[in-house]
Amino acid sequence: MRIEGDDGRRAPAEMAATLCRLLAGIADPEQRARSLGNRLAAHEPALIAAILAEIIAAADRHEPGADLLVKAMITPGLRIAWEERLAIQVVAHARSAGRYDLAGMFLDLPPMDERLAPPPPPLPKALAKVPLGTRRSLARRSDIGLIERLLGDPDPAVVANLLNNPRITEVEVVRMAARSPVREEVLTAIARHPRWGVRERVRVALAHNPGTPTGVALALLHLLLDQELREIAADARLSEVVASRAEHLVAERGRGGRGGPPGEG
């Protein structure tokens, strides 16, 4: 997916490299994503799709800053600066170029029949009679026993408070990321969290969770090691879209001689 820039001077690969260099220094993930969205919005949809594809390729090569921008692709801030029509056009150009992985990051695949979608998971028995407002408040406390009991809470606000709780550890977050069934909003919140979404074990747990939204899972694949991708490809619980993309990515890396670990952002 390589075209010349709309100004006739800069190719997408060069523009992607510039964005990685400029935006990696922004500490706040949401601000980084907004900045990426604003900068891309000035270009034509075909060029935007090409630049994003080059950022993904740079992340696969483990170039500095690229993994942070791939993570920004699943952050709402990226598209806040875009009109809905622009996002649809970017997806269309990605699909026409055969980049279904890129297109999937923007439009999650809906269930074939919404009536078949699983209902929200029930509350753990220990929390069944605890009001929602109380659970949200408890999730901010430093009592590790309370944190343990709230790990299975399906409410995204409770989960957000848990993720921001200074007493929670990676072990608990991995358990949250691996839990099934679980609401998509919960898994998306974990993936987008600035502290926990960059942890390798958390990424792996999310990628293996069949409940993780397709777009989030496809973005995470580019941040995993080759062996982790092989395990994703062999995981029979996952959708064919995610598993086949993992297999394809391993093959692509093999041809390019890449396979080292991505940098932590």
Secondary structure, DSSP 8 states (H G I E B T S, - for coil): -----TTSS--HHHHHHHHHHHHTT---HHHHHHHHHHHHTTS-HHHHHHHHHHHHHHHHTT-TTHHHHHHHTTSTHHHHTS-HHHHHHHHHHHHHTT-HHHHHHHS----SSGGGS-------GGGTTS-HHHHHHHTTS--HHHHHHHTT---HHHHHHHHT-TT--HHHHHHHHH-SS--HHHHHHHHH-TTTTT-HHHHHHHHH-TTS-HHHHHHHHTTS-HHHHHHHHT-TTS-HHHHHHHHHHHHHHHHHT--------
